Amino acid sequence: MLEDYLGSEQDPYYEARKAMLRDQLIARDITDPAVLRAMGRVKRHQFVKPEYEAQAYEDHPLPIGEGQTISQPYVVALMTAAVAVQTGDRVLEIGTGSGYQAAVLAELGATVFSIEIKETLTAFALENLAQAGYGDVQVEHGDGYHGWEEHAPFAAIVITCAANHISPYLLEQLEDGGRLVIPLGDTATFQTLTLVEKNGEELAVTQITSVSFVPMTGEAMP
């Protein structure tokens, strides 16, 4: 039952969150119970600007300031499912934004480290995460292209901004058997959501679907 994924606590957006699970995720073959539970229990309306709160569970991205967006729920769920996070995994996110993706990863039981290049969004994410009960997520203001070597290696790396290549620093910080997901391609138009699995010196690459993300800035820019 959908209610099993939502928990017992009801809020003004409980029914909207239930509809999101049913119509946007399950209807598009997001079936992992852990991912559905995380998406059902993280309150997306706590991670958007107040003027967009009523649209928080709709099937599209929303502006969060600084020219950035919070991704549509389906894409967050798709990326989360792709990296197959397990309880206790160390996960690195590049592009904290409002903190929503980090909260979903934390709800799965991961230890989450997230890097945001925009200082105002770093503060926004920290505030959102603390108020939503995910204050254990570690957020750093900086250029995610270089990863976070201090806390490596990571079982999963989630890159929530588009790039035309994968940073070698991030591949190095991915543990053997780890999974990395990134919108890869032309940063000005559309990209391919791409999964990379690291097996020793080999990288297995799977193309998932077409997406459109804001570009990674900093050293990743050509």
Backbone as a chain_set.jsonl record, in Angstrom:
{"seq": "MLEDYLGSEQDPYYEARKAMLRDQLIARDITDPAVLRAMGRVKRHQFVKPEYEAQAYEDHPLPIGEGQTISQPYVVALMTAAVAVQTGDRVLEIGTGSGYQAAVLAELGATVFSIEIKETLTAFALENLAQAGYGDVQVEHGDGYHGWEEHAPFAAIVITCAANHISPYLLEQLEDGGRLVIPLGDTATFQTLTLVEKNGEELAVTQITSVSFVPMTGEAMP", "coords": {"N": [[0.83, -1.207, 0.0], [0.404, 2.281, -0.676], [0.475, 3.937, 1.538], [2.268, 2.732, 3.243], [4.716, 3.596, 2.402], [4.747, 6.208, 3.113], [4.641, 6.721, 5.835], [3.278, 7.406, 9.132], [2.778, 10.001, 9.858], [0.832, 12.72, 9.017], [0.536, 15.568, 6.891], [-0.166, 18.822, 5.435], [0.476, 18.239, 2.777], [0.364, 15.566, 2.384], [-1.408, 13.967, 0.793], [-0.745, 14.91, -1.723], [1.87, 14.047, -1.893], [1.461, 11.314, -1.851], [0.113, 11.01, -4.301], [2.18, 11.779, -5.993], [3.98, 9.627, -5.665], [2.414, 7.52, -6.734], [1.59, 8.385, -9.355], [3.76, 9.571, -10.646], [6.111, 8.158, -10.038], [5.807, 5.242, -9.461], [4.188, 4.678, -11.656], [6.011, 5.083, -13.654], [7.751, 3.034, -13.449], [9.456, 3.085, -11.211], [10.304, 1.079, -8.759], [11.662, 0.129, -6.553], [11.343, -0.567, -3.209], [12.701, 0.736, -1.096], [13.578, 3.139, -2.225], [11.117, 4.287, -2.939], [10.026, 4.571, -0.391], [11.81, 6.413, 0.749], [11.39, 8.619, -0.938], [8.751, 9.069, -0.341], [8.8, 9.84, 2.3], [10.52, 11.989, 2.666], [9.913, 15.341, 2.801], [9.204, 17.202, 0.223], [8.262, 19.794, -0.014], [9.555, 21.193, 1.916], [11.918, 21.909, 0.873], [11.834, 23.777, -1.118], [11.441, 27.138, -2.425], [9.365, 29.433, -0.584], [7.337, 30.572, -2.21], [6.874, 28.645, -4.097], [5.882, 26.469, -2.847], [3.329, 25.258, -2.997], [3.529, 23.947, -5.394], [5.24, 21.894, -5.002], [5.094, 19.079, -5.284], [4.572, 18.589, -7.881], [5.055, 17.52, -11.317], [7.619, 18.526, -12.319], [10.685, 20.503, -12.536], [11.717, 23.11, -10.187], [12.458, 26.598, -9.618], [15.204, 27.566, -7.52], [16.701, 29.721, -6.984], [19.674, 31.674, -7.835], [19.837, 30.907, -10.464], [19.466, 28.193, -10.479], [17.878, 24.915, -10.086], [15.498, 22.749, -8.41], [15.319, 19.377, -9.033], [12.812, 17.545, -10.932], [10.593, 15.31, -9.212], [10.569, 12.621, -10.255], [13.031, 12.381, -11.624], [14.858, 12.679, -9.535], [14.229, 10.363, -8.066], [14.879, 8.422, -9.999], [17.669, 8.769, -10.336], [18.469, 8.179, -7.769], [17.661, 5.508, -7.509], [19.356, 4.412, -9.416], [21.945, 4.431, -8.326], [21.742, 2.654, -6.258], [21.83, 2.733, -3.345], [22.852, 1.572, -0.146], [22.1, 0.992, 3.334], [24.296, 2.659, 5.475], [26.2, 3.202, 3.551], [28.738, 5.38, 2.237], [28.17, 8.347, 0.685], [28.661, 10.644, -1.926], [27.528, 13.758, -2.998], [27.358, 15.955, -5.713], [26.59, 19.191, -6.122], [24.555, 20.482, -4.255], [22.287, 22.116, -4.174], [19.062, 22.742, -3.116], [19.11, 20.89, -1.152], [17.481, 18.673, -1.279], [17.891, 16.196, -2.766], [20.048, 15.215, -1.282], [18.796, 14.791, 1.172], [17.029, 12.712, 0.511], [18.869, 10.665, -0.037], [20.01, 10.451, 2.494], [17.788, 9.574, 3.909], [17.673, 6.983, 3.061], [19.513, 5.827, 4.63], [22.155, 6.365, 4.204], [25.447, 7.77, 4.731], [25.944, 10.996, 4.124], [27.708, 13.244, 2.081], [27.969, 16.429, 0.74], [28.538, 18.798, -1.843], [28.423, 22.19, -2.699], [28.64, 24.758, -5.024], [27.638, 27.333, -5.03], [27.456, 29.893, -2.753], [25.217, 31.034, -1.465], [23.276, 29.091, -1.886], [24.397, 26.982, -0.528], [24.03, 27.787, 2.134], [21.235, 27.886, 2.134], [20.557, 25.184, 1.673], [21.668, 23.961, 3.963], [20.081, 25.075, 5.971], [17.538, 24.112, 5.215], [17.927, 21.305, 5.39], [18.513, 20.977, 8.105], [16.118, 21.859, 9.319], [14.368, 19.988, 8.331], [15.133, 17.692, 9.534], [17.464, 16.402, 8.795], [20.037, 16.986, 9.633], [22.476, 15.72, 9.889], [23.652, 15.44, 7.453], [26.529, 16.338, 5.733], [27.58, 19.359, 4.452], [29.438, 21.185, 2.146], [30.811, 24.258, 1.021], [32.073, 24.702, -2.115], [34.084, 23.691, -4.998], [32.831, 21.088, -6.636], [34.068, 19.542, -8.542], [36.484, 18.555, -7.772], [35.842, 16.721, -5.908], [35.655, 15.207, -2.638], [38.088, 14.485, -1.049], [38.939, 13.924, 1.533], [36.962, 12.392, 2.73], [36.702, 10.205, 1.141], [36.993, 6.656, 0.219], [33.951, 6.574, -1.802], [30.835, 4.867, -1.855], [28.908, 5.546, -3.602], [28.371, 8.131, -5.995], [26.627, 10.999, -6.697], [25.822, 13.177, -9.17], [24.437, 16.181, -9.667], [24.32, 18.05, -11.674], [24.999, 19.148, -15.009], [27.617, 17.919, -17.106], [30.272, 17.811, -19.562], [32.094, 15.878, -19.4], [33.472, 13.393, -17.173], [34.772, 14.092, -14.058], [38.106, 13.221, -13.343], [38.967, 13.145, -10.723], [36.703, 12.477, -9.28], [36.13, 9.901, -10.229], [38.349, 8.607, -9.242], [37.842, 8.769, -6.534], [35.72, 7.113, -6.187], [34.748, 4.072, -4.831], [35.926, 0.659, -5.326], [33.624, -1.242, -7.059], [31.762, 0.684, -6.746], [29.191, 3.127, -7.685], [28.393, 5.668, -9.985], [26.421, 8.42, -10.948], [25.483, 10.629, -13.53], [24.431, 13.549, -15.371], [25.334, 13.59, -18.559], [26.927, 15.212, -21.231], [26.085, 17.668, -23.727], [26.19, 20.655, -22.172], [24.603, 22.838, -22.608], [22.189, 22.146, -23.701], [20.603, 19.253, -23.948], [21.206, 16.267, -22.042], [22.557, 12.956, -21.453], [21.456, 10.853, -19.009], [23.691, 9.109, -17.171], [25.076, 6.102, -16.015], [27.836, 4.977, -14.219], [29.77, 2.233, -13.411], [32.233, 1.06, -11.29], [34.737, -1.257, -11.601], [37.423, -2.488, -10.438], [39.992, -1.595, -12.533], [38.332, -1.159, -14.598], [35.553, 0.445, -16.202], [32.141, 0.296, -16.319], [29.655, 1.429, -18.401], [26.421, 2.746, -18.533], [23.776, 4.012, -20.369], [20.972, 5.85, -19.435], [18.623, 7.634, -19.76], [17.345, 10.516, -21.589], [17.967, 13.787, -20.358], [17.695, 17.095, -18.872], [19.754, 19.26, -17.37], [20.966, 21.901, -15.242], [24.161, 23.435, -15.909], [27.29, 22.134, -14.619], [29.459, 24.214, -12.834], [32.558, 26.089, -12.284], [35.672, 24.384, -12.305], [34.904, 22.458, -14.09], [33.788, 23.701, -16.271], [34.283, 24.412, -19.746]], "CA": [[0.0, 0.0, 0.0], [1.159, 3.524, -0.748], [0.634, 4.501, 2.883], [3.455, 2.138, 3.859], [5.881, 4.381, 1.994], [4.59, 7.594, 3.559], [4.699, 6.864, 7.277], [1.992, 7.71, 9.776], [2.609, 11.449, 10.062], [0.169, 13.393, 7.913], [0.732, 17.008, 6.827], [-1.031, 19.345, 4.363], [0.862, 17.749, 1.461], [0.389, 14.098, 2.433], [-2.084, 13.411, -0.378], [0.046, 15.278, -2.911], [3.032, 13.173, -1.907], [0.945, 9.998, -2.253], [-0.132, 11.077, -5.742], [3.497, 11.802, -6.63], [4.474, 8.25, -5.692], [1.582, 6.695, -7.601], [1.445, 8.845, -10.743], [5.027, 9.976, -11.252], [7.199, 7.204, -9.804], [5.407, 3.858, -9.715], [3.693, 4.61, -13.034], [7.172, 5.1, -14.552], [8.581, 1.869, -13.14], [10.287, 3.162, -10.008], [9.68, 0.015, -7.974], [12.458, -0.209, -5.369], [10.612, -0.11, -2.023], [13.5, 1.667, -0.3], [13.544, 4.433, -2.912], [9.76, 4.814, -2.789], [9.862, 4.985, 1.004], [12.573, 7.654, 0.95], [10.696, 9.691, -1.655], [7.494, 9.32, 0.34], [8.978, 10.37, 3.651], [11.161, 13.307, 2.607], [8.878, 16.323, 2.449], [9.816, 18.066, -0.79], [7.855, 21.19, 0.17], [10.496, 21.823, 2.841], [13.161, 22.167, 0.142], [11.59, 24.741, -2.19], [11.157, 28.498, -1.974], [7.97, 29.513, -0.106], [6.383, 30.904, -3.273], [6.639, 27.46, -4.93], [5.54, 25.339, -1.98], [2.12, 24.583, -3.478], [3.88, 23.16, -6.578], [6.377, 21.058, -4.623], [4.97, 17.679, -5.677], [4.208, 18.508, -9.291], [5.979, 16.748, -12.15], [8.557, 19.398, -13.032], [11.629, 21.183, -11.66], [11.311, 24.421, -9.684], [13.604, 27.467, -9.344], [15.599, 27.726, -6.118], [17.588, 30.88, -6.901], [21.019, 31.582, -8.428], [19.741, 30.248, -11.75], [19.463, 26.748, -10.265], [16.558, 24.317, -9.896], [15.33, 21.453, -7.768], [14.884, 18.481, -10.109], [11.49, 16.955, -10.779], [10.678, 14.137, -8.338], [10.906, 11.392, -10.972], [14.464, 12.341, -11.928], [15.53, 12.41, -8.257], [14.028, 8.945, -7.776], [15.611, 7.646, -10.994], [19.088, 8.831, -10.009], [18.644, 7.478, -6.5], [17.573, 4.076, -7.793], [20.503, 3.999, -10.232], [23.168, 4.208, -7.532], [21.483, 1.497, -5.392], [22.429, 3.017, -2.036], [22.528, 0.701, 0.971], [22.303, 1.584, 4.657], [25.691, 2.74, 5.897], [27.083, 3.634, 2.46], [29.213, 6.758, 2.174], [27.717, 8.857, -0.611], [29.03, 12.017, -2.252], [26.673, 14.449, -3.961], [27.924, 17.17, -6.282], [25.497, 20.094, -6.457], [23.576, 20.306, -3.18], [21.05, 22.831, -4.482], [18.252, 23.038, -1.931], [19.319, 19.835, -0.171], [16.461, 17.621, -1.397], [18.498, 14.91, -3.136], [20.844, 14.775, -0.133], [17.861, 14.287, 2.177], [16.553, 11.412, 0.046], [19.962, 9.723, 0.18], [20.126, 10.256, 3.938], [16.632, 8.786, 4.335], [18.012, 5.605, 2.739], [20.463, 5.344, 5.625], [23.526, 6.666, 3.797], [26.191, 8.89, 5.287], [25.959, 11.837, 2.927], [28.572, 14.417, 1.97], [27.476, 17.154, -0.43], [29.312, 20.002, -2.16], [27.668, 23.183, -3.453], [29.543, 25.835, -5.427], [26.993, 28.619, -4.769], [27.466, 30.092, -1.307], [23.863, 31.265, -0.945], [22.574, 27.81, -1.884], [24.964, 26.188, 0.576], [23.318, 28.2, 3.345], [19.834, 27.491, 1.953], [20.488, 23.736, 1.864], [21.937, 23.648, 5.371], [18.886, 25.446, 6.73], [16.471, 23.168, 4.871], [18.249, 19.986, 5.921], [18.378, 21.009, 9.56], [14.709, 21.978, 9.679], [13.66, 18.774, 7.925], [15.6, 16.568, 10.342], [18.608, 15.737, 8.163], [21.195, 17.804, 9.993], [23.717, 14.944, 9.848], [24.266, 15.592, 6.13], [27.634, 17.311, 5.738], [27.555, 20.182, 3.241], [30.601, 22.066, 2.023], [30.828, 25.207, -0.092], [33.299, 24.521, -2.875], [33.994, 23.193, -6.362], [32.689, 19.645, -6.552], [34.878, 18.856, -9.551], [37.606, 17.902, -7.091], [35.338, 15.761, -4.941], [35.897, 15.476, -1.205], [39.06, 13.411, -0.836], [39.038, 13.642, 2.963], [35.968, 11.394, 3.135], [36.689, 9.117, 0.157], [36.225, 6.439, -1.002], [32.499, 6.607, -1.716], [30.118, 3.771, -2.503], [28.113, 6.137, -4.68], [28.514, 9.565, -6.245], [25.476, 11.506, -7.432], [26.163, 14.485, -9.714], [23.137, 16.76, -10.014], [24.516, 19.138, -12.634], [25.461, 18.567, -16.261], [29.016, 18.11, -17.507], [30.581, 17.131, -20.821], [33.022, 14.787, -19.089], [33.456, 13.031, -15.754], [36.015, 14.482, -13.382], [38.956, 12.089, -12.934], [39.038, 13.12, -9.25], [35.534, 11.759, -8.781], [36.316, 8.486, -10.532], [39.365, 8.1, -8.319], [37.28, 8.697, -5.188], [34.681, 6.088, -6.185], [35.341, 2.815, -4.393], [35.761, -0.478, -6.219], [32.241, -1.692, -6.955], [30.908, 1.85, -6.565], [28.356, 3.561, -8.809], [28.327, 7.119, -10.178], [25.415, 8.812, -11.925], [25.749, 11.996, -13.97], [23.893, 14.006, -16.659], [26.564, 13.721, -19.343], [26.723, 15.632, -22.615], [26.087, 19.093, -24.026], [25.644, 21.319, -20.983], [23.707, 23.931, -23.0], [20.903, 21.648, -24.193], [20.17, 18.03, -23.282], [22.265, 15.318, -21.704], [22.136, 11.583, -21.2], [21.72, 10.403, -17.649], [24.649, 8.027, -17.398], [25.534, 5.369, -14.836], [29.177, 4.401, -14.343], [30.08, 1.274, -12.352], [33.686, 0.877, -11.243], [35.164, -2.615, -11.277], [38.87, -2.449, -10.573], [40.409, -0.562, -13.485], [37.331, -1.099, -15.651], [34.347, 1.229, -15.981], [30.992, -0.121, -17.11], [28.847, 2.619, -18.627], [25.055, 2.497, -18.977], [22.99, 5.21, -20.647], [19.654, 5.606, -18.862], [17.58, 8.383, -20.46], [17.674, 11.909, -21.863], [17.607, 14.723, -19.295], [18.192, 18.455, -19.053], [20.182, 19.791, -16.084], [21.803, 23.104, -15.279], [25.558, 22.985, -16.045], [28.269, 22.225, -13.54], [30.352, 25.368, -13.028], [33.874, 25.877, -11.712], [36.699, 23.826, -13.183], [34.281, 21.6, -15.11], [33.426, 24.496, -17.452], [35.336, 24.431, -20.757]], "C": [[0.861, 1.252, 0.0], [1.431, 4.105, 0.633], [1.868, 3.945, 3.591], [4.716, 2.929, 3.533], [5.879, 5.791, 2.592], [4.748, 7.776, 5.054], [3.353, 7.32, 7.828], [1.721, 9.203, 9.92], [1.978, 12.091, 8.827], [0.365, 14.903, 8.022], [-0.117, 17.522, 5.668], [-0.72, 18.798, 2.968], [0.922, 16.218, 1.395], [-0.231, 13.485, 1.175], [-1.343, 13.741, -1.669], [1.273, 14.372, -3.026], [2.625, 11.749, -2.316], [0.706, 9.959, -3.768], [1.177, 11.094, -6.522], [4.044, 10.383, -6.748], [3.724, 7.421, -6.729], [1.713, 7.083, -9.07], [2.768, 9.164, -11.425], [6.114, 8.91, -11.134], [6.792, 5.775, -10.153], [4.913, 3.694, -11.157], [4.813, 4.612, -14.059], [8.205, 4.059, -14.143], [9.668, 2.121, -12.102], [9.65, 2.205, -9.005], [10.444, -0.357, -6.714], [11.755, 0.312, -4.119], [11.386, 0.898, -1.183], [13.487, 3.062, -0.911], [12.16, 5.062, -2.764], [9.515, 5.301, -1.359], [10.605, 6.295, 1.271], [11.874, 8.833, 0.275], [9.387, 10.043, -0.963], [7.656, 10.031, 1.675], [9.743, 11.691, 3.696], [10.138, 14.301, 2.07], [9.475, 17.371, 1.507], [9.438, 19.532, -0.589], [8.751, 21.922, 1.157], [11.801, 22.221, 2.15], [12.967, 23.091, -1.06], [11.384, 26.128, -1.588], [9.681, 28.604, -1.58], [6.956, 29.77, -1.217], [6.079, 29.716, -4.197], [6.156, 26.258, -4.121], [4.333, 24.558, -2.498], [2.401, 23.709, -4.705], [4.915, 22.069, -6.27], [6.306, 19.628, -5.146], [4.505, 17.515, -7.117], [5.367, 17.933, -10.109], [6.893, 17.641, -12.988], [9.545, 20.007, -12.035], [11.087, 22.539, -11.227], [12.553, 25.271, -9.418], [13.906, 27.528, -7.844], [16.538, 28.921, -5.922], [18.933, 30.614, -7.542], [20.997, 30.861, -9.781], [19.697, 28.733, -11.668], [18.041, 26.243, -10.024], [16.648, 23.098, -8.984], [14.728, 20.539, -8.826], [13.482, 17.946, -9.851], [11.619, 15.667, -9.966], [11.1, 12.855, -9.061], [12.406, 11.279, -11.229], [15.272, 12.08, -10.649], [15.418, 10.924, -7.92], [14.834, 8.062, -8.718], [17.104, 7.619, -10.678], [19.378, 8.071, -8.715], [18.614, 5.974, -6.716], [18.812, 3.586, -8.533], [21.73, 3.675, -9.39], [22.979, 3.149, -6.451], [22.126, 1.633, -4.014], [21.924, 2.044, -0.978], [22.777, 1.43, 2.29], [23.777, 1.54, 5.03], [26.657, 3.153, 4.807], [27.517, 5.077, 2.656], [28.932, 7.261, 0.766], [28.137, 10.315, -0.759], [28.038, 12.563, -3.269], [27.389, 15.706, -4.424], [26.771, 18.04, -6.76], [24.363, 19.953, -5.455], [22.242, 20.958, -3.514], [20.301, 23.185, -3.217], [18.41, 21.986, -0.842], [18.396, 18.637, -0.329], [17.06, 16.261, -1.745], [19.328, 14.355, -1.978], [19.95, 14.18, 0.947], [17.338, 12.911, 1.789], [17.622, 10.348, 0.267], [20.138, 9.421, 1.665], [18.98, 9.398, 4.474], [16.847, 7.298, 4.042], [19.013, 5.006, 3.728], [21.91, 5.569, 5.25], [24.128, 7.768, 4.66], [26.521, 9.809, 4.121], [26.876, 13.04, 3.099], [28.182, 15.127, 0.679], [28.244, 18.459, -0.599], [28.471, 20.909, -3.051], [28.564, 24.377, -3.756], [28.964, 27.226, -5.166], [26.857, 28.818, -3.26], [26.065, 30.29, -0.74], [23.059, 29.966, -0.917], [23.124, 26.865, -0.819], [24.225, 26.5, 1.866], [21.855, 27.766, 3.298], [19.666, 25.999, 2.234], [20.697, 23.36, 3.325], [20.723, 23.956, 6.238], [17.756, 24.451, 6.479], [16.707, 21.803, 5.498], [18.079, 19.932, 7.434], [16.912, 21.025, 9.982], [13.923, 20.711, 9.346], [14.138, 17.535, 8.684], [16.758, 15.796, 9.753], [19.899, 16.519, 8.423], [22.51, 17.055, 9.98], [24.389, 15.001, 8.475], [25.339, 16.663, 6.204], [27.666, 18.039, 4.391], [28.74, 21.125, 3.259], [30.421, 22.996, 0.84], [32.143, 25.048, -0.833], [33.01, 23.999, -4.266], [33.977, 21.673, -6.32], [33.496, 18.868, -7.569], [36.002, 18.05, -8.901], [37.146, 16.87, -6.07], [35.627, 16.182, -3.516], [36.814, 14.365, -0.704], [39.15, 12.985, 0.631], [38.112, 12.512, 3.399], [35.868, 10.22, 2.163], [37.29, 7.85, 0.785], [34.721, 6.396, -0.732], [31.889, 5.411, -2.448], [29.298, 4.285, -3.68], [28.427, 7.622, -4.776], [27.359, 9.987, -7.146], [25.79, 12.933, -7.874], [24.887, 15.098, -10.282], [23.266, 18.008, -10.88], [25.216, 18.54, -13.852], [26.932, 18.883, -16.523], [29.256, 17.361, -18.814], [31.652, 16.054, -20.649], [32.924, 14.502, -17.593], [34.804, 13.375, -15.144], [36.834, 13.251, -12.994], [39.096, 12.0, -11.415], [37.877, 12.314, -8.678], [35.651, 10.262, -9.059], [37.326, 7.858, -9.578], [38.783, 7.898, -6.92], [36.114, 7.713, -5.074], [35.321, 4.755, -5.815], [35.135, 1.715, -5.427], [34.374, -1.075, -5.992], [31.255, -0.554, -6.812], [30.204, 2.258, -7.843], [28.271, 5.085, -8.804], [27.268, 7.411, -11.219], [25.576, 10.292, -12.237], [24.953, 12.315, -15.238], [25.074, 14.386, -17.556], [26.238, 14.137, -20.77], [26.826, 17.131, -22.769], [25.42, 19.852, -22.884], [24.669, 22.436, -21.334], [22.323, 23.441, -23.418], [20.45, 20.448, -23.368], [21.375, 17.133, -23.023], [21.676, 13.919, -21.615], [22.468, 11.238, -19.76], [22.503, 9.107, -17.746], [25.091, 7.421, -16.069], [26.898, 4.764, -15.134], [29.41, 3.487, -13.148], [31.571, 0.941, -12.423], [34.01, -0.538, -10.778], [36.665, -2.717, -11.509], [39.281, -1.298, -11.466], [39.391, -0.367, -14.599], [36.135, -0.247, -15.229], [33.253, 0.724, -16.912], [30.027, 1.051, -17.191], [27.478, 2.219, -19.171], [24.347, 3.821, -19.194], [21.54, 4.948, -20.262], [18.55, 6.3, -19.651], [18.066, 9.8, -20.729], [17.161, 12.799, -20.738], [18.104, 16.112, -19.666], [18.467, 19.053, -17.681], [20.921, 21.11, -16.29], [23.263, 22.646, -15.298], [26.34, 23.071, -14.745], [29.165, 23.421, -13.837], [31.685, 25.081, -12.34], [34.797, 25.255, -12.741], [36.115, 22.96, -14.299], [33.93, 22.371, -16.377], [34.583, 24.519, -18.436], [35.997, 25.798, -20.846]], "O": [[1.929, 1.276, 0.611], [2.486, 4.694, 0.871], [2.449, 4.616, 4.444], [5.673, 2.926, 4.307], [6.9, 6.479, 2.573], [4.972, 8.899, 5.506], [2.414, 7.583, 7.076], [0.574, 9.621, 10.083], [2.527, 12.013, 7.728], [0.361, 15.453, 9.124], [-0.737, 16.717, 4.973], [-1.559, 18.884, 2.071], [1.471, 15.655, 0.448], [0.352, 12.59, 0.564], [-1.321, 12.935, -2.599], [1.663, 13.981, -4.126], [3.356, 11.069, -3.036], [1.058, 8.984, -4.432], [1.273, 10.491, -7.591], [4.518, 9.983, -7.812], [4.34, 6.7, -7.514], [1.921, 6.226, -9.929], [2.886, 9.042, -12.644], [6.946, 8.772, -12.03], [7.376, 5.166, -11.049], [5.193, 2.682, -11.799], [4.612, 4.199, -15.201], [9.389, 4.189, -14.454], [10.695, 1.443, -12.109], [8.581, 2.488, -8.464], [9.92, -1.095, -5.88], [11.585, 1.523, -3.979], [10.793, 1.817, -0.617], [13.395, 4.056, -0.191], [12.054, 6.258, -2.491], [8.868, 6.328, -1.151], [10.081, 7.183, 1.944], [11.779, 9.916, 0.852], [8.96, 11.197, -0.998], [6.754, 10.738, 2.124], [9.625, 12.437, 4.668], [9.571, 14.101, 0.996], [10.158, 18.299, 1.94], [10.206, 20.421, -0.954], [8.711, 23.15, 1.228], [12.686, 22.803, 2.778], [13.84, 23.177, -1.924], [11.177, 26.266, -0.383], [8.835, 27.938, -2.177], [5.843, 29.247, -1.174], [5.137, 29.771, -4.988], [6.037, 25.155, -4.655], [4.32, 23.328, -2.442], [1.605, 22.828, -5.028], [5.406, 21.402, -7.181], [7.341, 19.022, -5.424], [4.092, 16.429, -7.523], [6.506, 17.873, -9.646], [6.934, 17.526, -14.213], [9.282, 20.03, -10.833], [10.133, 23.057, -11.808], [13.592, 24.735, -9.033], [12.999, 27.539, -7.013], [17.098, 29.113, -4.843], [19.298, 29.461, -7.769], [21.998, 30.278, -10.198], [19.872, 28.054, -12.68], [17.121, 27.026, -9.79], [17.71, 22.501, -8.808], [13.727, 20.893, -9.45], [13.02, 17.898, -8.711], [12.653, 15.003, -10.027], [11.904, 12.087, -8.534], [12.986, 10.204, -11.07], [16.258, 11.343, -10.679], [16.405, 10.299, -7.531], [15.41, 7.063, -8.289], [17.733, 6.563, -10.744], [20.405, 7.405, -8.59], [19.445, 5.248, -6.171], [19.269, 2.466, -8.303], [22.473, 2.746, -9.707], [23.945, 2.773, -5.787], [22.872, 0.757, -3.575], [20.735, 1.732, -0.916], [23.57, 2.37, 2.35], [24.424, 0.5, 4.912], [27.821, 3.43, 5.094], [26.761, 5.898, 3.175], [29.393, 6.682, -0.218], [27.987, 11.115, 0.164], [27.744, 11.917, -4.274], [27.96, 16.436, -3.614], [26.056, 17.674, -7.693], [23.324, 19.37, -5.767], [21.185, 20.422, -3.179], [20.843, 23.857, -2.339], [17.906, 22.16, 0.268], [18.52, 17.67, 0.423], [16.761, 15.271, -1.078], [19.309, 13.151, -1.725], [20.306, 13.178, 1.568], [17.215, 12.034, 2.644], [17.311, 9.243, 0.713], [20.383, 8.278, 2.049], [19.176, 8.591, 5.383], [16.26, 6.447, 4.711], [19.319, 3.816, 3.663], [22.807, 5.03, 5.897], [23.414, 8.586, 5.241], [27.289, 9.442, 3.232], [26.832, 13.749, 4.104], [28.077, 14.489, -0.368], [28.561, 19.138, 0.378], [27.88, 20.458, -4.032], [29.177, 24.943, -2.851], [29.715, 28.199, -5.089], [26.224, 28.015, -2.574], [25.752, 29.781, 0.335], [22.245, 29.764, -0.016], [22.387, 26.043, -0.274], [23.838, 25.594, 2.604], [21.302, 27.329, 4.306], [18.746, 25.596, 2.945], [19.969, 22.523, 3.86], [20.381, 23.185, 7.134], [17.095, 24.001, 7.415], [15.793, 21.213, 6.073], [17.562, 18.954, 7.974], [16.511, 20.296, 10.889], [12.931, 20.4, 10.004], [13.598, 16.445, 8.491], [17.02, 14.662, 10.156], [20.735, 16.682, 7.534], [23.569, 17.68, 10.054], [25.562, 14.651, 8.344], [25.087, 17.769, 6.682], [27.765, 17.415, 3.335], [29.013, 21.781, 4.264], [29.94, 22.586, -0.217], [33.211, 25.235, -0.252], [31.855, 23.875, -4.673], [34.988, 21.043, -6.007], [33.598, 17.646, -7.467], [36.414, 17.008, -9.409], [37.973, 16.214, -5.436], [35.819, 17.363, -3.226], [36.378, 13.433, -0.027], [39.407, 11.818, 0.928], [38.43, 11.762, 4.322], [35.033, 9.335, 2.348], [38.017, 7.944, 1.774], [34.279, 6.208, 0.401], [32.361, 5.002, -3.509], [29.028, 3.553, -4.632], [28.712, 8.281, -3.776], [27.14, 9.414, -8.212], [26.001, 13.807, -7.033], [24.327, 14.596, -11.256], [22.427, 18.907, -10.824], [25.936, 17.548, -13.74], [27.419, 19.967, -16.205], [28.548, 16.408, -19.138], [32.063, 15.407, -21.611], [32.352, 15.292, -16.841], [35.85, 12.988, -15.665], [36.301, 12.33, -12.375], [39.316, 10.917, -10.873], [38.043, 11.564, -7.716], [35.303, 9.445, -8.205], [37.168, 6.711, -9.161], [39.176, 6.976, -6.206], [35.582, 7.506, -3.984], [36.32, 4.354, -6.413], [34.272, 1.826, -6.299], [34.0, -1.376, -4.859], [30.046, -0.781, -6.761], [30.553, 1.812, -8.936], [28.1, 5.708, -7.756], [27.207, 6.745, -12.252], [25.778, 11.11, -11.339], [24.807, 11.448, -16.099], [25.732, 15.399, -17.323], [25.405, 13.525, -21.439], [27.562, 17.792, -22.036], [24.219, 19.707, -22.656], [23.972, 22.938, -20.452], [21.383, 24.232, -23.484], [19.976, 20.596, -22.242], [22.407, 17.228, -23.687], [20.462, 13.729, -21.691], [23.622, 11.321, -19.342], [22.039, 8.128, -18.331], [25.433, 8.135, -15.126], [27.094, 4.122, -16.166], [29.266, 3.913, -12.002], [32.094, 0.588, -13.48], [33.605, -0.957, -9.694], [37.122, -2.993, -12.618], [38.953, -0.146, -11.185], [39.568, 0.5, -15.455], [35.755, -0.221, -14.059], [33.411, 0.722, -18.133], [29.627, 1.603, -16.165], [27.376, 1.459, -20.134], [24.321, 4.665, -18.298], [20.942, 3.962, -20.693], [17.643, 5.641, -20.158], [19.072, 10.236, -20.171], [16.06, 12.595, -20.226], [18.835, 16.287, -20.641], [17.541, 19.323, -16.917], [21.431, 21.391, -17.375], [23.579, 21.584, -14.763], [26.104, 23.934, -13.899], [29.582, 23.614, -14.979], [31.919, 23.968, -11.868], [34.708, 25.571, -13.928], [36.756, 22.754, -15.33], [33.788, 21.774, -17.444], [35.739, 24.633, -18.029], [36.909, 25.992, -21.651]]}, "num_chains": 1, "name": "protein.A"}
